[in-house]
Amino acid sequence: MSAFSKPVLAKLVALAAMLAALTAAAAEAQRAPLERDGWRHGAIHNGRQNMPVILPGVAGQWSGSCAGGDAVACTRLADAFTDGHGDIRPNLSIAVGYRLAACRAGSGPSCAIAAALIRSGEAGYVDHALAAATAQTGCETRRDAESCALLGASLHAGEGIARDPARAQALWRDACTRGSSEACRLDAEARLHAGDADSAFAAFREACAAGRAWGCGRLAAAHRTGQGAAPDPAAAADYAARGCQPDRGESDPAACAHHGYFLSRSGDRDEVGRGSMLLTRSCLAGIAEACFEAGELGRRNPPGSRLAAWEVALSYRDGCDLSHGPSCHGLGRLYLQGAGDIRRDQSRAIALIDHACTWATRPPAAAPRPWARWPKTPAAARCRFIPRAPPPNRSPLRWIWCGAGRARRALRPSRG
């Protein structure tokens, strides 16, 4: 063997060893965290408090790497506590702590996800100042477009940061050009809210043509209600179907609510069944109008509706908790007349119908405005008879960033 070939061979051997080590490390990183491989205790600060965690198997190694500033390891733990992995069960209150750690370690997308979880309440608490600061880090330091979209939402609402609508729209337009679909949506909604309907609907049409579900959903609402476009049920049904395709991963919750509405009234048993499913899932995703339509469908109970009698009241209840007047009225009507397991209760009926009047002038819930302040009901004292439910998460931003949140799970295709 020549003198020249020996160093080359040594380098090749070293390279092979290095590749083997990297391959082993990658395999180790991808291994599921299982308790049979041992476990250890740990803790992560989630922005409000230290959360104790049990780290099975390889998760202990990820935790050590995360503590050392490894953004990939922090993200891996965040994903595990978001979706569940191995013997780790989903827990968003813990996941947000690892998202914050990944953000500090340099992951822009983790800044956006953490800010969205904290802003929406899915982290187990709401802290607008921390949400805005986290989004600002992701936007200005990490140059993450989705973080800029969320920072713009905080600026437009003046939540956790000084209100600055002009800066918000500038951020949205820049982030939109850098690929943030959510920034494009927020900018279009802001234009509509400011009275520039022509520009807003041009953006909705452009988005729908590009396959962005939110644009189709907004057009479906406009053509169904006649607000912003000529009433056209056929066009509304077409836009709704284009905006609700969960099998392809393209679904807007409002579009699915409208699609469910049209299917539920088709008269075809199979389509009514699909419509029932979409209305129920869109209701779970926080679309109040879908809750109301699910209640109405269950009350009519056509063939294929798949809704049990007890789900009628529950659907109205969920819609009423989202401050949807017709849903409150529907539930009040059940208490007034008595239906199934609901006994007649005039006090509750009056309180619910009174509550419905409080929200009678609100815009359709299928067109949420993320910067709007959700007002307190002045009828709260008169609604003491209404059984309360946990406050719903009302942030539409979760559709982009909260992969394991209630909303995205709701529209996943069912198995079996």
TAJOHU-V261081 format. One record per pair of residues at least 6 apart in sequence whose C-alpha atoms are under 8 Angstrom apart, sorted by sequence separation. I is the first residue (numbers start at 1). J is the second residue. D is the distance in Angstrom with one decimal. If there is no record, write none. Layout:
I/J/D  I/J/D
This chain:
44/50/5.4  45/51/5.9  66/72/7.7  83/89/7.6  84/90/4.6  103/109/7.6  117/123/5.2  118/124/7.8  120/126/6.6  138/144/5.5  139/145/6.5  154/160/6.8  155/161/6.2  157/163/6.2  158/164/7.0  176/182/7.6  191/197/6.8  207/213/7.6  208/214/7.2  221/227/7.8  222/228/5.4  223/229/5.5  225/231/6.2  226/232/7.7  244/250/6.4  245/251/5.3  266/272/6.6  283/289/7.6  301/307/7.4  320/326/7.8  338/344/4.4  402/408/7.4  403/409/7.7  43/50/6.1  44/51/5.2  66/73/5.1  81/88/6.5  83/90/5.4  103/110/5.2  118/125/6.5  119/126/5.5  139/146/7.7  154/161/6.7  155/162/6.5  156/163/5.8  176/183/5.1  192/199/7.7  207/214/7.5  208/215/4.5  222/229/5.4  223/230/5.9  224/231/5.7  243/250/6.8  244/251/4.4  264/271/6.6  265/272/6.7  283/290/5.0  284/291/8.0  298/305/6.7  320/327/5.0  335/342/6.5  337/344/5.9  338/345/7.7  398/405/7.2  43/51/5.3  44/52/6.7  55/63/7.9  65/73/6.0  66/74/4.8  80/88/6.5  81/89/6.2  82/90/5.0  102/110/6.0  103/111/4.7  118/126/5.4  119/127/6.2  139/147/5.0  140/148/7.8  155/163/4.9  156/164/5.8  157/165/7.8  175/183/5.9  176/184/4.9  191/199/6.9  192/200/5.2  207/215/5.0  208/216/4.7  222/230/7.7  223/231/4.7  224/232/6.2  243/251/5.6  244/252/5.9  263/271/5.3  264/272/4.1  282/290/5.9  283/291/4.7  297/305/6.9  319/327/5.2  320/328/4.6  334/342/7.1  335/343/6.5  336/344/5.5  399/407/6.7  43/52/4.3  44/53/7.3  65/74/7.7  80/89/7.7  81/90/4.6  82/91/6.0  102/111/7.5  118/127/6.1  119/128/5.6  138/147/5.2  139/148/4.7  154/163/7.8  155/164/5.2  156/165/4.5  175/184/7.7  191/200/5.5  192/201/7.8  206/215/7.6  207/216/7.4  222/231/7.5  223/232/5.1  224/233/5.5  243/252/5.8  244/253/7.6  263/272/5.4  264/273/7.2  282/291/7.6  298/307/5.4  318/327/8.0  319/328/7.2  335/344/4.9  336/345/6.1  398/407/7.4  399/408/6.3  42/52/5.9  43/53/5.3  63/73/7.0  80/90/7.1  81/91/5.2  82/92/5.7  100/110/6.9  118/128/7.3  138/148/7.3  155/165/6.2  156/166/8.0  173/183/6.9  204/214/7.8  205/215/6.3  223/233/6.5  264/274/7.5  280/290/7.0  297/307/7.9  298/308/7.0  299/309/7.5  317/327/6.9  334/344/7.6  335/345/5.3  336/346/5.6  41/52/7.3  42/53/5.0  62/73/5.1  63/74/7.1  81/92/6.5  99/110/5.1  100/111/6.5  136/147/6.9  172/183/4.7  173/184/6.7  188/199/7.6  189/200/6.6  204/215/4.3  205/216/7.3  244/255/5.6  263/274/6.9  264/275/4.6  279/290/5.0  280/291/6.7  283/294/8.0  298/309/6.7  316/327/4.7  317/328/7.0  335/346/6.7  41/53/5.9  42/54/6.1  62/74/7.1  99/111/6.8  118/130/7.6  119/131/5.5  135/147/4.8  136/148/7.1  139/151/7.4  155/167/7.4  156/168/5.6  172/184/6.4  188/200/4.8  203/215/7.6  204/216/7.0  223/235/6.6  224/236/5.3  243/255/5.2  244/256/4.9  263/275/4.7  264/276/6.2  279/291/6.7  315/327/8.0  316/328/6.4  41/54/4.7  42/55/6.8  81/94/6.6  82/95/5.7  118/131/5.7  135/148/6.6  152/165/7.9  155/168/5.6  156/169/8.0  188/201/7.6  223/236/5.0  243/256/7.0  262/275/7.3  298/311/7.2  299/312/6.3  335/348/6.6  336/349/5.2  40/54/5.9  41/55/6.1  62/76/7.5  63/77/7.4  81/95/5.0  99/113/7.0  100/114/5.9  172/186/7.0  173/187/6.7  204/218/6.8  205/219/7.3  222/236/7.6  241/255/7.2  260/274/7.1  261/275/6.3  279/293/7.0  280/294/6.2  298/312/5.4  316/330/6.2  317/331/6.5  335/349/5.1  336/350/8.0  39/54/6.9  40/55/5.3  62/77/6.9  80/95/7.8  99/114/5.4  115/130/7.4  116/131/6.9  135/150/6.2  136/151/5.9  152/167/7.3  153/168/6.7  172/187/5.8  188/203/6.0  204/219/6.8  220/235/7.2  221/236/6.8  240/255/4.7  241/256/7.5  244/259/7.0  260/275/3.8  279/294/5.6  316/331/5.4  334/349/7.6  39/55/5.4  40/56/6.5  78/94/7.8  79/95/7.2  115/131/4.3  135/151/5.2  152/168/4.0  188/204/7.1  220/236/4.1  239/255/7.6  240/256/6.5  259/275/7.0  260/276/6.4  295/311/7.2  296/312/7.3  332/348/6.8  333/349/6.5  39/56/4.1  78/95/4.5  97/114/8.0  114/131/7.4  115/132/6.8  151/168/7.4  152/169/6.8  219/236/6.9  220/237/6.7  260/277/7.5  295/312/4.4  332/349/4.1  38/56/6.0  39/57/5.3  59/77/7.1  77/95/7.3  78/96/6.9  96/114/5.5  132/150/7.8  169/187/6.0  201/219/7.8  220/238/7.6  240/258/5.8  241/259/5.6  260/278/5.1  261/279/7.0  276/294/6.6  294/312/7.1  295/313/6.8  313/331/6.1  331/349/7.5  332/350/6.8  37/56/7.0  38/57/5.1  78/97/7.7  115/134/5.6  132/151/5.8  152/171/6.0  185/204/7.9  220/239/5.0  240/259/4.9  259/278/7.5  260/279/5.2  295/314/7.8  332/351/7.6  358/377/7.0  36/56/7.9  37/57/4.6  40/60/6.6  78/98/5.0  114/134/7.3  115/135/5.6  151/171/8.0  152/172/6.3  219/239/6.4  220/240/5.2  295/315/5.1  332/352/5.0  333/353/7.8  358/378/7.6  35/56/4.7  36/57/7.1  37/58/7.6  39/60/7.0  77/98/6.5  78/99/5.7  96/117/7.0  169/190/7.8  237/258/7.3  257/278/6.4  276/297/7.5  294/315/6.1  295/316/5.6  313/334/7.5  331/352/7.0  332/353/5.5  358/379/7.0  33/55/7.7  34/56/5.2  35/57/5.6  96/118/7.8  112/134/7.4  132/154/6.1  149/171/6.7  217/239/6.5  237/259/6.3  256/278/6.1  257/279/5.4  294/316/8.0  33/56/5.3  34/57/5.0  75/98/6.6  111/134/5.7  112/135/5.7  148/171/6.0  149/172/5.5  216/239/5.0  217/240/5.7  256/279/7.3  292/315/6.3  329/352/6.2  33/57/4.7  34/58/7.4  74/98/5.4  75/99/6.4  111/135/5.9  148/172/6.9  216/240/6.3  291/315/4.9  292/316/5.5  328/352/5.4  329/353/4.9  355/379/6.4  32/57/7.9  33/58/5.1  74/99/6.9  237/262/6.4  257/282/5.6  291/316/6.0  328/353/6.2  354/379/7.6  370/395/6.3  32/58/7.2  33/59/5.4  111/137/7.1  112/138/6.5  128/154/7.8  149/175/6.5  216/242/6.4  217/243/5.5  256/282/6.4  257/283/7.8  329/355/7.9  370/396/6.5  31/58/7.0  74/101/6.3  75/102/5.8  96/123/6.2  111/138/5.1  132/159/7.6  148/175/6.3  201/228/7.9  216/243/5.0  217/244/8.0  291/318/6.3  292/319/5.9  328/355/6.6  329/356/5.4  370/397/7.6  74/102/5.1  110/138/8.0  132/160/5.8  215/243/7.6  254/282/7.3  291/319/5.0  328/356/5.1  355/383/6.9  368/396/7.3  29/58/7.2  93/122/7.6  94/123/8.0  108/137/8.0  109/138/7.3  131/160/7.4  132/161/6.6  146/175/7.1  185/214/7.2  213/242/7.1  214/243/6.6  253/282/5.6  261/290/7.7  276/305/5.7  290/319/7.7  327/356/7.5  28/58/7.3  71/101/7.4  72/102/7.3  92/122/6.8  93/123/4.7  108/138/4.7  129/159/7.0  130/160/7.2  145/175/4.8  185/215/7.6  213/243/4.2  257/287/7.2  260/290/8.0  272/302/7.9  275/305/8.0  276/306/6.7  288/318/7.3  289/319/6.8  310/340/7.5  325/355/7.1  326/356/6.3  56/87/6.8  71/102/4.6  92/123/5.5  93/124/5.7  103/134/7.9  107/138/7.7  108/139/7.4  128/159/5.6  129/160/3.6  145/176/7.6  149/180/7.3  181/212/7.5  197/228/7.0  212/243/7.4  213/244/6.9  272/303/7.5  273/304/4.8  276/307/7.3  288/319/4.5  309/340/7.0  310/341/7.4  325/356/3.9  351/382/6.1  352/383/6.9  56/88/7.3  69/101/7.9  70/102/7.5  71/103/7.4  92/124/7.6  112/144/7.9  115/147/7.9  128/160/4.4  129/161/6.4  211/243/8.0  253/285/6.8  257/289/7.4  258/290/7.7  261/293/6.8  272/304/5.5  273/305/5.1  283/315/7.6  287/319/7.7  288/320/7.5  324/356/7.2  325/357/6.5  351/383/5.1  29/62/7.6  55/88/7.7  69/102/7.8  127/160/7.6  128/161/8.0  145/178/6.4  149/182/6.6  150/183/7.9  153/186/7.7  221/254/7.9  254/287/6.5  257/290/5.2  264/297/7.2  271/304/7.8  272/305/5.7  273/306/6.2  323/356/8.0  325/358/7.3  351/384/7.7  71/105/5.0  100/134/7.9  108/142/5.0  112/146/6.0  116/150/7.2  145/179/7.1  146/180/5.8  149/183/4.7  221/255/7.7  253/287/6.9  269/303/5.6  270/304/6.3  288/322/5.8  292/326/6.9  325/359/5.0  326/360/7.8  351/385/6.7  352/386/6.9  66/101/7.5  70/105/6.4  71/106/6.3  75/110/7.3  103/138/7.2  107/142/7.1  108/143/7.0  109/144/6.4  112/147/4.4  115/150/7.6  145/180/5.7  148/183/7.8  208/243/7.7  217/252/6.3  220/255/6.7  269/304/4.6  280/315/7.9  283/318/7.4  287/322/8.0  288/323/7.7  289/324/7.2  292/327/5.1  295/330/7.9  324/359/6.4  325/360/5.4  348/383/7.9  351/386/7.0  66/102/7.7  69/105/5.3  71/107/6.1  106/142/6.8  108/144/5.1  111/147/6.6  146/182/7.2  217/253/7.9  218/254/7.6  269/305/7.7  283/319/7.5  286/322/7.4  288/324/6.0  291/327/7.4  320/356/7.9  323/359/6.4  324/360/7.9  109/146/7.1  146/183/7.2  149/186/7.7  213/250/5.9  214/251/7.7  217/254/5.7  218/255/7.3  221/258/7.2  348/385/5.4  109/147/7.1  112/150/7.0  145/183/8.0  212/250/7.3  213/251/5.6  214/252/5.2  217/255/4.0  220/258/7.0  289/327/7.9  292/330/7.8  347/385/7.0  348/386/6.1  108/147/7.2  211/250/7.9  213/252/5.2  216/255/6.9  217/256/7.7  288/327/7.9  214/254/7.9  53/94/7.7  214/255/7.3  217/258/7.8  264/305/7.5  324/365/7.1  51/93/7.8  213/255/7.4  51/94/6.3  46/93/6.6  46/94/6.3  46/95/7.8  47/96/8.0  44/94/7.0  46/96/5.7  47/97/6.6  46/97/3.7  33/85/6.9  34/86/5.6  35/87/6.5  45/97/5.3  46/98/7.4  32/85/6.5  33/86/5.1  34/87/5.2  44/97/5.7  47/100/7.7  32/86/5.0  33/87/6.1  34/88/7.9  44/98/7.0  46/100/7.3  32/87/7.9  33/88/7.1  321/388/7.9  321/389/7.1  321/391/7.2  322/392/6.9  321/392/7.2  289/364/7.4  289/365/6.1  48/125/8.0  288/365/5.7  289/366/6.3  287/365/6.4  288/366/7.0  287/366/5.9  47/130/7.7  286/392/7.1  286/393/7.0  286/394/6.5  257/366/7.9  254/366/5.2  254/367/7.3  285/406/6.3  286/407/7.2  284/406/7.2  285/407/4.0  284/407/6.6  285/408/7.3  282/407/7.9  285/410/6.0  284/410/6.2  285/411/7.8  282/410/6.9  281/410/4.9  282/411/7.1  281/411/5.9  278/411/7.6  221/366/7.4  221/367/7.7  218/367/7.1  253/411/7.8  251/411/7.5  246/411/6.3  247/412/7.6  246/412/6.0  247/413/6.2  246/413/6.2  189/369/7.2  186/370/7.9  157/371/4.5  156/371/5.9  157/372/6.5  182/397/7.4  157/373/7.3  153/370/6.8  154/371/7.2  153/371/5.9  182/400/7.0  150/397/7.7  122/393/7.2  121/393/6.6  120/393/6.1  120/394/6.9  120/395/5.4  119/395/7.9  120/398/7.5  116/397/6.7  117/398/7.4  116/398/6.4  122/405/7.3  116/401/6.8  117/402/6.9  116/402/7.4  113/401/5.2  112/401/7.1  113/402/6.4  83/403/7.8  82/403/7.6  83/404/5.7  82/404/5.7
